Structure formats: C-alpha cells, structure tokens
Amino acid sequence: MPGRAGFQPHRMRFSKLSAMSARYENGHDEHDDQDGLRARSEQVIGELAQALLDSHVLEGALTAAFGAREKAVEAQHAAMAALNVPSAGDVERLERRLRSLSQRLEEVEDQVDEVLRDLGEVRRRFAAKDRGEQAQ
C-alpha cells in the first residue's frame, strides 16, 4: 500500500517496544517473585518512557499541541478584551481587594462599637452626676 510506506519508521519503533515487552514476558518463568516482577515492570516502563522521549513524532506533536494551546489562549484573551469581559486574573484581583475592604470595614465597625460603648458610659456618668446635683 503506498499510503502505509510513510509509517514504516514508526512501526520499527513500535516493533522495538514489542520486542522489549516480549523479552520480559518470555522470562516470566525465571522471575516469579514480586520483587522480580516489580523490577522488570520498572525496567519496561523506563524503556518505554525513554522510547517516548526519543520519539521525534511525539516531540513534534507535543510542540504543535503547546503552540496551538498558546494561540488559543491569546485568541481567548483578545476575544474577552474585545467583549470587555474580565479575565480570571482580573476577577481574582477584584476578589482580593473586596476581601481586604471587608476586613477594613469590620475593623471600622469594631471601632465604632467601641466608641459607642464609651459614649454610653460617658452619658451614664453625666446622668448620674446630674442626678447627684439635683438631689442636693
């Protein structure tokens, strides 16, 4: 098939992975204990990860995906700016400012309550003093 000819190098990489896997599956009789199985599994996973890291196809796909993601983010920001819609960062900044304002307002409320208590005490003292002067 002419369309499949371009995929032959990739098949070679996958056949290499298949061979690695088969090599460890065939050695199953030699290593029946869990430590041996764990060690073989870690080695196969390591070799698979290394094969993926060495894959130019995967590298190209990841580069293209990250590039597309960046372009999509830029387009989203542009669209949101054009519609005058705040970004998540804008909303977070506003939320922090509102929390700060709320804390300050609570402090002011506490101070006003304290002043009102003091004022009430002063009124009671003047009232008691006035009653004492009227009784004389």
The 8 nearest C-alpha neighbors of each residue, nearest first, counted from 0:
[[1, 2, 3, 4, 5, 6, 7, 10],
 [0, 2, 3, 4, 5, 6, 7, 8],
 [3, 1, 0, 4, 5, 6, 7, 8],
 [4, 2, 6, 5, 1, 0, 7, 10],
 [3, 5, 6, 1, 2, 7, 0, 8],
 [6, 4, 3, 7, 2, 8, 1, 9],
 [5, 7, 9, 4, 3, 8, 10, 2],
 [6, 8, 10, 9, 4, 5, 11, 3],
 [9, 7, 11, 10, 6, 12, 5, 4],
 [8, 10, 12, 11, 7, 6, 13, 56],
 [9, 11, 13, 7, 12, 8, 14, 6],
 [10, 12, 14, 8, 9, 13, 15, 7],
 [13, 11, 15, 9, 10, 14, 16, 8],
 [12, 14, 16, 10, 15, 11, 17, 9],
 [13, 15, 17, 11, 16, 12, 10, 18],
 [14, 16, 18, 12, 13, 17, 11, 19],
 [17, 15, 13, 19, 14, 18, 20, 12],
 [18, 16, 14, 20, 15, 19, 21, 13],
 [17, 19, 21, 15, 16, 20, 22, 14],
 [20, 18, 16, 22, 17, 21, 15, 23],
 [19, 21, 17, 23, 18, 22, 16, 24],
 [22, 20, 24, 18, 23, 19, 25, 17],
 [23, 21, 19, 25, 20, 24, 18, 26],
 [22, 24, 26, 20, 21, 25, 19, 27],
 [25, 23, 21, 27, 26, 22, 20, 19],
 [26, 24, 22, 23, 27, 21, 28, 20],
 [25, 27, 23, 24, 29, 28, 22, 30],
 [26, 28, 24, 29, 25, 30, 31, 23],
 [29, 27, 26, 30, 31, 25, 24, 32],
 [28, 30, 27, 26, 31, 25, 35, 32],
 [31, 29, 35, 27, 28, 32, 36, 26],
 [32, 30, 28, 29, 27, 33, 35, 36],
 [31, 33, 35, 34, 30, 36, 37, 29],
 [34, 32, 36, 35, 37, 31, 30, 38],
 [35, 33, 37, 36, 32, 38, 30, 31],
 [34, 36, 38, 30, 33, 37, 32, 39],
 [35, 37, 33, 39, 34, 38, 40, 32],
 [38, 36, 34, 40, 35, 39, 33, 41],
 [37, 39, 35, 41, 40, 36, 34, 42],
 [40, 38, 42, 36, 41, 37, 43, 35],
 [41, 39, 37, 43, 42, 38, 36, 44],
 [42, 40, 44, 38, 39, 43, 45, 37],
 [41, 43, 45, 39, 40, 44, 46, 38],
 [42, 44, 46, 40, 45, 41, 47, 39],
 [45, 43, 47, 41, 42, 46, 48, 40],
 [44, 46, 42, 48, 43, 47, 41, 49],
 [45, 47, 49, 43, 48, 44, 50, 42],
 [48, 46, 44, 50, 49, 45, 43, 51],
 [49, 47, 51, 45, 46, 50, 44, 52],
 [48, 50, 52, 46, 51, 47, 53, 45],
 [49, 51, 47, 53, 48, 52, 46, 54],
 [52, 50, 48, 54, 49, 53, 47, 57],
 [51, 53, 49, 50, 54, 48, 58, 57],
 [54, 52, 50, 51, 49, 55, 58, 57],
 [55, 53, 51, 56, 57, 52, 50, 58],
 [54, 56, 58, 57, 59, 53, 52, 60],
 [55, 57, 59, 54, 58, 60, 9, 61],
 [58, 56, 60, 54, 59, 55, 61, 51],
 [57, 59, 55, 61, 56, 60, 62, 54],
 [60, 58, 62, 56, 57, 61, 55, 63],
 [59, 61, 57, 63, 62, 58, 64, 56],
 [62, 60, 64, 58, 63, 59, 57, 65],
 [63, 61, 59, 65, 64, 60, 66, 58],
 [62, 64, 66, 60, 61, 65, 67, 59],
 [65, 63, 61, 67, 66, 62, 60, 68],
 [66, 64, 68, 62, 67, 63, 61, 69],
 [67, 65, 63, 69, 68, 64, 62, 70],
 [66, 68, 64, 70, 65, 69, 63, 71],
 [67, 69, 65, 71, 66, 70, 64, 72],
 [70, 68, 72, 66, 71, 67, 73, 65],
 [69, 71, 73, 67, 72, 68, 74, 66],
 [70, 72, 74, 68, 69, 73, 75, 67],
 [71, 73, 75, 69, 74, 70, 68, 76],
 [72, 74, 70, 76, 75, 71, 77, 69],
 [75, 73, 71, 77, 72, 76, 78, 70],
 [74, 76, 72, 78, 73, 77, 71, 79],
 [77, 75, 79, 73, 74, 78, 80, 72],
 [76, 78, 74, 80, 75, 79, 81, 73],
 [79, 77, 81, 75, 80, 76, 74, 82],
 [80, 78, 84, 82, 76, 81, 77, 83],
 [79, 81, 83, 77, 82, 78, 76, 84],
 [82, 80, 78, 79, 83, 77, 84, 76],
 [81, 83, 79, 80, 84, 78, 77, 85],
 [82, 84, 80, 81, 79, 85, 78, 86],
 [85, 83, 79, 82, 80, 86, 81, 78],
 [86, 84, 89, 83, 90, 87, 79, 80],
 [85, 87, 89, 88, 90, 84, 79, 76],
 [86, 88, 90, 89, 91, 85, 92, 84],
 [89, 87, 91, 86, 90, 92, 85, 93],
 [88, 90, 86, 92, 87, 91, 85, 93],
 [89, 91, 93, 87, 88, 92, 94, 86],
 [92, 90, 94, 88, 93, 89, 87, 95],
 [93, 91, 95, 89, 94, 90, 88, 96],
 [92, 94, 90, 96, 91, 95, 97, 89],
 [93, 95, 91, 97, 92, 96, 90, 98],
 [96, 94, 98, 92, 93, 97, 99, 91],
 [95, 97, 99, 93, 94, 98, 100, 92],
 [98, 96, 100, 94, 99, 95, 101, 93],
 [99, 97, 101, 95, 100, 96, 94, 102],
 [98, 100, 96, 102, 97, 101, 95, 103],
 [99, 101, 97, 103, 98, 102, 104, 96],
 [100, 102, 98, 104, 99, 103, 97, 105],
 [103, 101, 105, 99, 104, 100, 98, 106],
 [104, 102, 106, 100, 105, 101, 99, 107],
 [103, 105, 107, 101, 106, 102, 100, 108],
 [104, 106, 108, 102, 107, 103, 109, 101],
 [107, 105, 103, 109, 104, 108, 110, 102],
 [106, 108, 104, 110, 109, 105, 111, 103],
 [109, 107, 105, 111, 110, 106, 104, 112],
 [110, 108, 112, 106, 107, 111, 105, 113],
 [109, 111, 113, 107, 112, 108, 114, 106],
 [110, 112, 114, 108, 113, 109, 107, 115],
 [113, 111, 115, 109, 110, 114, 108, 116],
 [112, 114, 110, 116, 111, 115, 117, 109],
 [115, 113, 117, 111, 116, 112, 118, 110],
 [116, 114, 118, 112, 117, 113, 119, 111],
 [117, 115, 119, 113, 118, 114, 112, 120],
 [116, 118, 114, 120, 115, 119, 113, 121],
 [119, 117, 115, 121, 120, 116, 114, 122],
 [120, 118, 116, 122, 117, 121, 115, 123],
 [119, 121, 117, 123, 118, 122, 116, 124],
 [120, 122, 118, 124, 119, 123, 117, 125],
 [123, 121, 119, 125, 124, 120, 126, 118],
 [122, 124, 126, 120, 121, 125, 127, 119],
 [123, 125, 127, 121, 126, 122, 128, 120],
 [126, 124, 128, 122, 127, 123, 129, 121],
 [125, 127, 123, 129, 124, 128, 122, 130],
 [128, 126, 124, 130, 125, 129, 123, 131],
 [127, 129, 125, 131, 126, 130, 124, 132],
 [130, 128, 126, 132, 131, 127, 125, 133],
 [131, 129, 127, 133, 128, 132, 134, 126],
 [130, 132, 128, 134, 129, 133, 127, 135],
 [131, 133, 129, 130, 134, 135, 128, 127],
 [134, 132, 130, 135, 131, 129, 128, 127],
 [135, 133, 131, 132, 130, 129, 128, 127],
 [134, 133, 132, 131, 130, 129, 128, 127]]
